[in-house]
């Protein structure tokens, strides 16, 4: 019997946010989806692909970061997914750029997108793949200003490798390797 997984990339839907730190999840989801086409369904963009024998739904919530849980809950209910079948790709300002970390449960760690998902799923046991977005110098002012800022050109190659690493980890989780 094939298992279904949901890979969620967290981000904000407007184009002006695409190359920002806070949209690393969206970028990783697009990389994961490969040639699969995202189709708009309500408050979500959803694509379908396969990893081995598993069906994988790839979700980009269109609700903006702080309400991501709405789209995740809708897809999880529709496809009757248990929380361990959900993998969330997300930026993390507490991890150095170039670092990717796998967490199979745990808190939101101050991330509002994860907080929304936890609140609506009433669970923390979904997989989180955190992509490093830590500033090179301390943040002066509002954290939102930093996470919504564009990724500098000199870090693009490092970030691209992190995205590829995050996708590889998601594949390993689905294959049961991690």
KAMOKA-V643658 format. One line per field, one symbol per residue. ss: DSSP state (@ for helix, = for strand, . for the rest). burial: b if it has 16 or more other C-alpha atoms within 10 Angstrom, else e. A space follows every 50 residues. Layout:
ss->???
burial->???
//
This chain:
ss->...======.....@@@..=@@@@@@@@@@@@@.....===..======= =..========...@@@@@@@@@@@@@@....@@@===========...= ===........@@@@@@@@@@.....========........@@@@@..= ..@@@@@@@@@@@@@@@@@@@@@@@...
burial->eeebbbbbbbbbbeeebbbbbbbbbbbbbbbbbeebebeeeebbbbbbbe eeeebbbbbbbbbbbbbbbbbbbbbbeeeebbbebbbbbbbbbebebbbb ebeeeeebeeeebbbbbbebbeebbbbbbbbbbbeeeeeeeeeeebbbbb beeeeeeebbebbbbbbebbbebbeeee
//
